[in-house]
Amino acid sequence: MKIIKRNGTEVIFDLSKIKTAIKKANDGVLESERMTAEQIELISENVANACANVKRSLNVEEIQDMVEDQIMNQKAFSVARNYITYRYVRSLVRKSNTTDEQILSLIECNNEEVKQENSNKNPTVNSVQRDYMAGEVSKDITKRLLLPQEVVEAHEDGRIHFHDADYFAQHMHNCDLVNLEDMLQNGTVISGTMIETPHSFSTACNISTQIIAQVASSQYGGQSISLTHLAPFVDVSRRKIRKDVESEIEALGATASEESISDIVEKRLREEIKKGCQMIQYQVVTLMTTNGQAPFVTVFMYLNEAKDEKTKHDLAMIIEEMLNQRIVGVKNESGVWITPAFPKLIYVLEEDNIHEDSKYYYLTKLAAKCTAKRMVPDYISEKMMLKLKIDKNGEGHCYTCMGCRSFLTPYVDEEGKPKYYGRFNQGVVTINLVDIALSSGGDRDKFWQIFDERLEICYTALMCRHNRLKGTLSDAAPILWQYGALARLEKGETIDKLLYGGYSTISLGYAGLYECVKYMTGKSHTEPTATPFALEVMQYLNAATKKWKEKHNIDFSLYGTPLESTTYKFAKCLQMRFGIVPGVTDKNYITNSYHVHVTEEIDAFEKLAFESQFQQLSPGGAISYVEVPNMQNNLEAVLDVMKFIYDNIMYAELNTKSDYCQVCGFDGEIQIGEDEDGKLIWTCPKCGNTDESKLNVARRTCGYIGTQFWNQGRTQEIKERVLHL
């Protein structure tokens, strides 16, 4: 059995330390008020048994709370007061400098919680450690100086989650929809160097990867680019290649038919497209941004976004090559082809590609093959999105998210034109719906009263995010604000005008709808009698964001929080405050946003149809998934799911497994088992290898694919997922 110390390191549980602490408190009171040796032994044993019954590593504070309770049970109130006073004094000493031990544990790679906070960061790498160290300082400043105490306390005890506090001290925002078209067509500046309009497709791809790296280093969330913005450069290369071919033929004193010349040109063009797409895939995987990880980038593939049929044809060639290369994968250090985490791919299902007789159905079949092998692309239904994303002119729009699921709301500029690229999200604060339910004790009136109180805290926290960005000069991130990624502001100009009027969004996240409904109704939210309450909760959240938006002209939007590491944090906080409540707090995770619980048996089509109604009520972002077995030999079933997505839900993905053991070469599903302390560990079912450095495991974490393993809460959630197909 292990415990987590205050600096985050994980150590073996030592019962003698508990006994020693109790004896010190006991010796500090009058002899007549002291406990006997037998009482101290009983307290120690009870605490040890309680720790063993919790299926996770407890932290020191939780164990000390248990000790206090046990001393109270023995009616040794003077000893309890002495013990509490000692804890308080030690707490004051620690608060004099809250970051030193955290940073030292990071450097020595002993901080278990931080090591598994982000499933795409390797905590042993210097650049990652540097980012985490800076993050610890930022969090310390944020908690002590920048946030109201009520927000800090609500964050600490898990009533809300103030996302990305490790970046809050700087004037940084969350996600972007990069205006790659503007930057490529009109030029940009990278690190003080003028980058003019590229004269070939491969150069455009190269510039795009540099833009991606620069953008990732200037904000902390996801970013998206569209292949449509690269498509015009295919014809630029085509014309350039044709001139070269004609010159070569002329130099040889030969002649060739127009058909022969065109064949040669298209063959060379295909090769350039291959090199350009390969550049994007390998550059994104190998780039290291200033926060020590590959950029969280999404690549959007939408045929109808092309401005004419010729560009659409060229875009189709790019999409085809991107899918083919992703199917192959990338080589790991052993030279084995594996599934990369990035870039995330999104493929739009539309009339031109969804039916067997559609012109581009061959791309959809290729996408199905890619999904079965590599878990991407994910799918947006143009049909459903046009119904849900309606602007003030009454027109529907289809566009990509800004990361794994964060969507902009419809926006029309001063000229009455829709605008999406060049917009961004200011940040996220998430409300813990499970905590509201448990705090109410099941009383509906009290539930809504507490709901209002928690929403008020979230509102305060979100306004802190907004106000932190106000006054930010464009000079803080020139690539974003001055050179086209998001805007073309003047040097010295503030970004304030981009924070209002719907140009950017700010997100109220929510988590644990399933557990909330389960506690309040006794049923899953999929039960017809419980679904109305779930929808009422969603409508209540939307009403709050609408009220705030009208008050400030800031685009508050409801967001289905993905919860990567926070799922574990929320679960631990709930267990500490309310104990183990069957079906509600008996897991080391809570459910992402509105999702059906991972253990619930439900058909893939039924799940997608059910969750579609909640996507409509999450305008700031949402994604649904179905868990499937190995589908590489059953692509027709994958295509059936894709067609169902097109007709029924806006944004969805299929989760499968894509693993490899470097010790024995096993390429099936790496399993999750337990060690002697009950800790969940990844194990090769063929050779028993548990060394994570010699395992390549890819799982959908929360929209993005994760490859650096996960904390115990998320690992349990992954282990307990049931198949939907």
N, C-alpha and C positions, 0 to 999 in steps of 0.2 A: 504494500500500500504506500502511496506517495502523497505528498502535500505540495502546495505551491506557496513559496515564500513571498514576501511583499515585493521583492524586486523581480518577481516573475520566474525565478528558478524553481525547478522541480526537484525535491529531495525525498529520501526515504522517511516515512513516518517514524518518529522516535517518541515512544511513550514516556521515556524517562524525562524528557523536557517538560512534558505536561505535569508530571509529578513534582518536578523541581519548582516550577512556577507556583503550583498550589501550596507547596510547603513554605515558600518564601512569604506568600500572602498570609498563611496560617501563623507563621512565627512572628508576624508583625502585629498581632492583636494580643489582648490580655489572655493569660493562660486559661482563665475560666471560659473564654469564648472560642477557644481553639477546637478544631476537629480532631478526631482520633486518627491514628495511622490507618485503621480499617476503613474509615470514611474516605480518606484520601485515596486509598487503593480502589475502593468501589467507584468513586468519581472517575478515576483514570480509566478503569475498565469500561464503564458506561460510555465514556467519550470515544474510546477506541472502537467499541462495538458500533456506535452510531456512525463513525467515520467509515467503517467497513461496509455498512449497509447502503451508503451513497455510492452509486456507480460512476464516480468520477473523482478526480483529485480535488480535495477541498483546499481552500486557502487558509492562511493563518487566522484571519479575522473570524471566519466561520467556526473554526475550532475553538477559539477563545470565547465566542458566544456560547458554545456548548458547555465549556467549563463553567462559565458564569451561571448558566441555568442549573447545572448539577450542584454547584455550591449552594445555590438558593434552595434547591430541593432538600438539602441536608439541614436547612434552617440555620445555616452558619452565616448570618447576615453581616456580621462585622468582617468576617473573612472575605465575603463577596465584595463589600465596600472597598476593602483594602486592595483586592485584585483589580477592581474597576479603576480605582485611583491610579494604580501602577500603569495600567493600560493607557489611561489618559495622559499621564506624564510622558510616557514613551512616545505617544502619538504627537505631542507637542514638539518633542525633540526631532522626530522624523520630519515634521512639517517645516523645520528650519531650512531644509534643503531636500526637496522631493525627487530630485532627478539623478543624483550621483550613483546610487546603487542600481537604478534602472539601466543607466548608460553602461556601467561596468559589466552588468550581466549580459547586455547586448553584445559587447565586444567579445566576451568569452563564449558567446553562443549558448548561454545557459537559460535564457529567458524563454520558457516553453510557450507562453501565451503569445508573445510577439513573433516567435519563430513560425507559428502556424496561423498568424493573423491574416495573411494574404497568400492565397494558393498559387500565386504567380511570382512570388519573390523568394529568392534563395538567401536566407539570413546569414549564411557564412561568408558571403561576398562583401568585400570592403565597401563598395558603392551602396549596397543595400543597408549595411550597418550605419554608414554615414547618414543616409536618409532617415533611418530609424532614430539615430541619436538626435538629429535636428528635430525630429518629430516629438521626442520626449521633452525637449526644451520648449517647443511650441505648445504642447499640451499643458505643461506646467504654467507657462505665461497665460495661456487661455483660461485655465481654471482659476488662477489667482487674481488676474487683472482684467481680463477682457469680457468675461461673461458674468451676468448676475448670479448671485449665490443660489437662487432657486432653480436656475437652469442647471448649474453644476450638480447640485444635490439630486435633481431628477434624473440627470444623466448617470450619475454614480450608482444610484439604487435601481436603475433599469426601468423607470417609468417612461422615459423617453431615451432616444439615442441621438446625440449631437454628432453627426457624421464628420469624419475627417478633421477632428480637432487638431491633429498633428500638422495641418497646413493652415489653420485659421489665423495664426499670428501674421502671416503674409496676406497680401491682398490678392488672393487666388480664388478661382471659381471651380465649378464642377465639370460639366460636360460641354462638348462643342459639336456643331454640325459645320465642318470646315468648308469654306467657300473656295474649293479647289479651282473651280472654273475661273473666278476672278483672278486668282493668283497665277494661273497658267496663261490665261489669255492676255492679262494686263501687266504681268511681271510682278515680282516681289523682291524683298530684301531679306537675306539670311545671314546673320552674324556680320552685318555691315557690308555685305557684298550684294550688288545688284544682280538679280537673276531675271533675265529677259525671257520672252515667250520662246519656248523650246521649238526646235526645228525638226524634231522627230518624235515618234512614239516612245522609243527607249529613253530618250532624254527627259521627256515628260514624266515617265515612271520614276526615273532617278530623282528628279526634283521633288516629286510627290513624297518619296520616302524621307527626304531631308525636311520637308515641311512637317510631316508626321512627327519626326523626332523633335523638332523645335516646338511644336504645339504641345506635345506630351510633357516637355520640360517647363512649360509655362502655366500649366493647370494640373489638377490632380485626378480628374475623372476620365471617362472614355471620350473618344472622338470618332467621327464617321466621315468617310469620303465616298464619293460616288464614281463608279467606273464610267458613267456617262460623261464626266468632265474630261476623261482621258480619250474618249472615242474620237473626237475631231482630229486628233494627232495621228490616227491611223492613216487617214487620207493624206496628211502632210508627208508621212513616210512613203506612202504609195507613190505620190508624185515625184518625190526625191529619188526613190528607187528606179522609177521608170526612166528618169533622165540618165541615171547611171547605166542602166541596161542599154538604152539607145546609144549612149556614148561608146560603150564597150563593143557593140555590134558594128558601129561605124568605124571604130579604130581597127577592127579586124577586117574591114573591107567586105563584110558579109551583109546579107539581107535576111530578114525574118518577117513572117506574117504578123499581123496585129494580134492574132490569137496566141501565137507562140510567145510574143513579147509579154502579153498579159499573163500567161501561165508562169513565166519566169518571175515576173513582178510579184504575183500573188504568193508564189512559193517563198521568195525572199521576205515578203511582208509577214507571212505566217511565222517565219523564223524570228523576225524582230519582235513580233507580238509575244512569242514564247519567251524570248530573253527579257522583255520588259516585265511580263507577269512574274517571271522567276525572280527578277530583281526585287519586286515588291514583296513577294513571299519571304525570300531569304533576308532581305534588309530588315523587314519588320521583326522577324524572329531573332536576328542577331544584334539589332540596335540596342544599346543600353542608354536609357535616358538618365537625367540627373537624379531621379528617384530610384535608380538601381534596378530597373526592370524593362522588359520590352513594352513598347507603347500599347495601351489598351485601345486598339483601333478596329473599327468595323468597316468592311468594304461592301458597298451597296450595289446590287445588280438589278436594274430596273429598265427593261426594254422600252417601255412607253415614255420614259423620261427623255429619250432621244428626240431631237427636234425635227428630223426628217427620216425617210426610209433608208437612205444611204448610210446615215450615221447609225441607225438602228442595226443595220447589217454588220457594220464594223464593230459596234458594241457587242453584238452576238458572238463575234469571233473572240473578243477579249474575254467574255464570260465563259465561253467554251474552254479557253486555255486556262483560266483561273481554276475552273472546276477540275480539269484534267490534272493539273499540277497538285491540287490539294488531295486528290485521290491517291496520288503517289506518296505524298507526305514529305517529311524531311528526315535526313539521317541523324541518328543520335551519335554519341561519341564512339560507339562500337560499330558504326557504319550500317545500322539497321534502320529501315524506314519506319518512322513512328508518326503519331498524330501531333502536330504543333498546336499550341494554344491560340496563336494569333497568325494572321488577322482573322477576326470573326467575319464570316460571310453571311449576307442576307440576300435571299433570292425572292423576287416578287412574282407571285402567281397572278397571271392575267389572261385575258382572252386569247392573246397571241401564243400562249405556251401551255395552257392547262388541258386542252382537249387533244385526243389522239390525232385529229386532223388539223391541229393548229400548226402554223408555219414553224414555230420554234419549240415544238413539243420535244424534239431531240435534246434540247437543253434541259428540259424538265426531267427527262429520263436520266440524263447525266447527273443532275443535281440529286436525284434519288440515290444513285449509285454512290455519290460522294457522301451523302448523309449516312448511308448504311456503313460506310467504311470509316469516316472521319468525324461524324457528329455534326458537321456543317455541310451545306448552309442551313440557316434557319429561314422561316418562311413568313412573308407578309402577303396577305390577300389584298390585292388592289380593290377587288369588289367590295370587301367589308370595310376597308379603310376609307374609301370614298363616301361610304354611308356615315361613318363616325366622325371624320375630321372635316367638319363643315365650317367655312369661314363666314364672315359677316355679310358677304355677298351671296351666301347661299350655295357656294360651290364647294364640292368635296375635293380633297387632295390626298395624294399618296406620296409618302416620303419616309426616309429612314429615321431610326432612333439615333440618339447621340452617343450611345454606348451599348450596354447589354439590354436596356429597356427604357431608358429615359427619353420620353417623347416631348417635343415642342407642341404647343397648342397652335391652332390655325391663326395666321397673322396676315394682314393686308397692309402694305405700306401707304405712304401719303399719296402715291399715284394710283392707288387702287389695285396694285399688283401683289399677288401672294409671294411671301418670302420665307424661306426656311434656312437655306445655306447662309452661314455667317451669324447664326444665332446660337444661344448658349443657355446653360442652367446655372443659377447663382449658388445653389447648394441644397442640402436635404437635412431635415430633422424628422425623425420617425417616432410615432406614438406606439406604445406597447398596449395593444387592445386587450391582451390577456390580463395584464395587471389591473386594468380598469374593471374588468369582470370580477376578478377575485377580490378586489378592494370593496366592491359593492355587496359582497356576500350573497349575490343572486337577486338582490332587490332591484327591480327595474327602475324605480324612481331614483334610487341612489346611484344606479349605473349612469343615468344621463347627467346627473349632477356632477359626478366625478369626471365623466367624459368632458364636460365643459371646463372643469378646472385644469385637466391635462391639456386640452386644446389651447387654453390660455398660455400655458407654459411653452407649448410648441410655437405659438404665435410670437411670444417674446423672443424665443431662440431664433426663429426665422428672421425676425426683424434685426437681430444682432448680425446675422449673416449678410442681410441686405445692406445694413449700415456700414459694415466692415468694407464692402466693395465701393460704397459711395466715396467720391473724391479720389479714387484711384486714377493715377495719371496713365495715359496711353504709353508712356515711356517704360512702365513696369514690365510690359511684355510686347515689344514692338511687333513681333510676328503676328500677334493676335489683333492688336488694336490699331496699328499704323500701316501694316503691309498686307492686309487683305484676308487673313484667315477668318476674322470676325468683322473687321471694320477698316476704314481708311481715315482714321482720326488724325488731327494735327499733333505734332509733338507738343507736350505740355498741356494738351486738352484732357479733361476728365472723361471717364466712360459713363458718367451719370445718365445721359440721355438714353443709353442702351439698357438701363435697369428698369425702365418704366414703359407703360403702354402696351405690354405684351411682347415686346421685342425679345426679351429673355424671360425664362420661367424661374420660379423658386418653388421647391417641392416639399409638401407635407407627406411624409412616408407613413405607412401603416404596416403592422406585422401581427400575425397570430389571429387572424379572423376565425379560423377553424376552432382553435382552443377557446376563444372568447365565446363563440356561439355554443360550443359544447358545454361550457360551464353554465351559461345562462339558460339554456334550454334542455340540457341533458342529451342532445343529439348532434350529429354531424350537420354542418350547414348544407350538405347535399340532401338531407331529408326534407321532403316537401313542406313539412310543418315548421321546419327551422329556417329554411331559406329566406322567408320574408324578413325575419329578424336580421339576418346577415345583410340583406339588401338595405334595410333601414339604417344599419350602422354605416354602410357605404354612403348612403345619401346624406347622412348627418355630417360625415367628413367633407363631402362636396359642398354642403351648405356653408360650412365654416370657411373653406377656401374662397368661396364666392363672396362672402361677407368681407373678408380681408381684402380681396381684390378690389371691390367697390370702394372701400375706405381709402386705399393708398394708390390705386392705379398701377399696382404691381401684380404680375401674372402668377398668383399662387395657384398651384395645381396639385391634384392628388396623385400620388406615386406609389405603386406596389413595390415596396422595398425588397431588394433581393436578399438581404441579410447573409453576408458571407460568414464572418466571425461573430457578428452580433447575435446570431441565433443561439450560440452557446452562452454568451454573456446574459442575454435576456432570460434564458432557461435557469441559469445559476441564480440570478437575482430573484426570480419567482420562487425557486425552492427555498432560498434563504428567508424570504418574507412570509411565504404561505405554506411551506412544507411540501410534502408529496400529495398532490391531489390526483387521484386516478383519472387517466384520460386527458389530463390538463397539464400537470407539471411533472409527470413521471418519466419524461424523456429529457435528455441533455440538449434538446433543441426545441424551438417552436417553429411553426409553419410559416414559410414565406408568404407574405401578402394574403391574397384570397385563395391560395392553392388548396386543392383537395389534399388531405393528409397523406403523407407518403406511404403509410401502411394500409390505406383504405383500398379494398378491392373494387375496381371500377374499370369499365371498358374504355378504351382509348377514345372512341367517338363520343361516348357519353360524357367523359371528362372534359373534352374540348367544348362540347355544346354547353355544358353546365358553366364552365369558367368564362365563356364568351360574354355572359351578361355582366360579369365583374370587370372585364376589360373595358367595357363601355363606360363604367363608373370610375375608371382610373385614367383620366385623360393625360396625366403627367407621365404615364409609363406603366406598362404591364407586359408580361409574356407568360404563356402557358406552355407546358411540355407534356409529352407522354413518354413513359419508360418502355423501351422495347428490347427484345433479345437481339442476337446477331441476325440482321436482316439481309446480309449480302447475297444470299441465295433466294431471297423472296422480295425482289424489288417491286413486284406488282402490289404487294401489301403496302409498301412505302408510298407508292404512287396513289393508292386508295386513300391513305391518310392525308396526303398532300391535297388531293381533290376535295376532301372533306374540309380541310382548313380553308380552302378557297371559298367555299360556300357558307362557312359557319363562324369563323373566328378571325380576328384581324392579324394576330401575331403569335406564332407557335413554333415549337422545335421538337425534334425527336432525340431522346437520349439513349445511347447505346454504350458499349464499352470498347476501349481501344488501348490495350496494355501490352507490355513486353518485359520479360525478366532477363536481365543481362547475364545472369549466372548460368541459366540452363537453356535460354532461347525460347521459353514458353511464350506464346503470343495470344493466349486466351485471356479470360477475365482473372485478374489478380484479386484474391479474396481478402476479406476483413475478418481477422480473428482476435483473440485476446491473449495477453501475456499473463504471467503468474500474478501480477498485481491487478488484473482486470482491465488493463489499458488496451484500447483497440489498436491493433497493428495490422499493416498490410502484409500479406503473406502469399508467396507463390505456391499454388496448389501442387505444382509438379516437384519442386526441389526444396520447398520450405524456406526459401530466402526471405528474410524480413529486413534486409538492409535497404532503406529507402533510396540511398545513393545509387543502388544497382537495380532499381525498379523504375520503369517508365509507365506511369499510371495517368490516364486522362479521364476526367469526369466533369460533367456539367456541374459547376458549383452553384451559380446563381444567374445564369445567362451567358456568362463567359465560360470557356473551358479552363479548368485548373489543372496544373501539372506539378505543383510543388507540395502537394499533400495539405492536409486540413487539420483544424483543431478537433478535439474529441467530440464536441457536439455535432459539428458538421459531418464528421466521419460516421457517427452513429446514424445520422439522417440518411447518408448515402447507403449504409449497410441495410437499412430497413425499407428502402424503396421497393415497392412491388411492381411487377410488370403490368402494363395496361394493354398489351397486345399479345 
